[in-house]
């Protein structure tokens, strides 16, 4: 998707364009930022001619306003170069957000101001130009633009007056939104989002929800006006969490359960996703199930899972579903007994009277969950792993898991060290997933191999993961998406 920010010098194009680069990257998009003079094919010409010669010619053209055939040829070369880039983006970067800091039409107005357009070059720019998918003309009062650029530009205020008029006319000709930037960056960004077509805004929101980062992005960039309904959802989520923990703590007190921990909580805001995962000991797990069967209350309902022992769902009325675990594992295979976590004060932290798993053990649980269940890592989880995953801790504390996940750990640690500019969620390569499942078939703890459940998991999960990837390519839909 190509998004262009156009406007006169001093209108705030670069500031706003770079802000959107950060926002889209934080939502999970791969982003390409392209500035006005970042030519593609013409770079070769510059190398052949030499940059000193190019600077000299540019001075003659822009400052001295010399009239020469080569200066009338230049608009054609620029038009061709930019179109080559646009065609490349359309064909090979369809799922990438391309941010243009100035576009082809900015060049058009510059050539028009300098007087180097012919009837043919003007026709090319106005009638035969590829348009971006989304475009905004940014403008500001001429005096404000003049003061912003006074220290770096030699134009007098009449230049800004004329160019502002031309850009307003351009917005009408192209039928794109003109946004006044004589306000804070936050307010300008909010206004631009509010003026986006509904389908485009939904596309951006969906990516943020898929990556479980939408709320944190809203908070970070102050997008309250643009995404008001989601800030309201954020408040509702906090209320649901409070209700859930109140009911769960009451239940645990009735069962005399003192040691437990909430795990798979990732961000500093405490985002928990679609449900709340709680780990208890095997004996306490039995007491809780017995008490739930005895209570028969509409406020908290037990939903038995048919596939795995030691894991059940508990639905809290007006709250989240609680996923109760008596071990950390997959398909009846115990990777980490609950006691190893909840009895270790180094791995459990207390916050607002609630016990939460610490970052190190959480990162290991995320590793396990996503290679054996989902096959992908959201941007939120990737950022969490990047900040907290400790390979040495896993190797010394849980050597059996380190061996089981060695191929996956090797790939992930290498990926976490790379510069982050790719599309998320990040899909784990299928050969690595299959290797981990094959190792799982041979894996046994305390003499229990659970071969039946492992084979069932292999046969069930691998086809599902392949199907989810194909569906994501065509429908941009993931399993386990927050808010549907």
Phi, psi and omega in degrees: 000130182256124179240123183248135172247115182249160177156163181289163174303134179090001182275354177092019182302308185296317179300312182290318180300316181291330175294320179290328175302314180294317181297312182293324176295320180289340175279342177114012179270150164282133186232136173244126177256126183234120180272168187308310188260021176274078181286163181253291181285325182293344175301324179296320178296319179298320180294321181291313183284322183104136185294329179297317178294320179297316179297322178296316180293324179296322178295318179296325184283314188269318185271310185273346178055044177292148178257113180213150183302327183291333179284333175281339176282332185303317178303326179293317181294319179295315178303314181295315182298313182294322179293325176300318179295315181297320179296318178300313180298319181294324185275319192244354180230044185294328181263008178259143174272117178256117180261118178261116174270092195083151181228188179303326183287334173294319176298318179303312180292326178293314178296324178294318179295319182284343178085028182252016177266140171255173180299327181286315180293324177295322178297319179299313184290325186268332186243337187234045180243139174289130181267147175293162178293323178224136180219144175225137171263119178262134180217161178211161179304137184310319182294322178297316178297318180299315181292324179295326186251006185302322184283341184242345182238150182259006182288145174274177188293334180296329177299315182291326177297311182293316182292324177298317178299318182294323180289325175296319177297321180298318180298324178288320180296318182274349183058050177239162182290136172254124184243124176283127184258017179279052178205182183294158178299319180300313181292324178295315179298316178300317180296320180297316178298321181293337180267001179290149173300148185303319182293324179291317180297319178299321179299315180292319180296319181298318179298317178296322179289320178301321183270004178058033182239000188301313182295319181293325177292318177303315180293314186298318186255006177063044184271039185294321182289316184292322186237050185304318183296334180276332173291327175295319178297326177298316178296319179296322179297318179298321178294320179295320179296315180300316179297317181299311183292327176298313181294317182294316179298321177297317178298316181295323178296320178297329183265003183058038177265116182254329184254122180197171170203144173275129180233172187065027168271131194249306190267170177296335177281350178081031180298132184239355175080222186275337181213176180245119180266125181233134181253130176228169178288163182298320181290319178293328178301315179296320179296321181293317180296318179297317180295320179297319179293332181279328187290312183054053179248149180283345182287332181216121188239133178275129177241105183290135174270139184272341191264323189237132175279145178083011177218127177219159174259139176237117181270123178260124181299131181063019179224198178271160170284135178261124176263103185269130183237143172253003176196166173254117183186197184209126177056052179067012175258119182274117176269315180225116176298144184302324183299329181294338181262304189289339178269359182257107182295340179284339184258350183237133179240147179256131181220120181055039177078007181240138181272127179239144174293142180287173187296321185295313181288327176299319181296324178291319179297320178297319177304311182296311185301318191275337177276333183257351184236313189254316182086009177210163179233127178286168180297320178300315180292321177300314179297322179295314179297321180298325182274330193236343184292129182240101183298321180296319178299317181293319182295323182275324184274324184226066185299328180294322177286325179299319178291317181300322185253019188304316180294318180294316180298317179300315179293316184291317180297323176294318180294321182294336180275346182286157175293132188273100167207078178215172178277138177240153008294158182262117182275131178285133180304134182301322178302323179291318179298315180297320177300317180296320179292322178294321175294325178297324179299326181270351185284136174217145178232128181059032176081002181254116184262334180050047185301322181301311182292326179293316178296320179297319179296316181299311182294324182280314192284318185299310177300323178298315181298319178295316179298316181299323181291318179296317180297323180296321179298318186267328185240358179056038182239136178248155168285161175062027179290137174292140180057040175077000000 
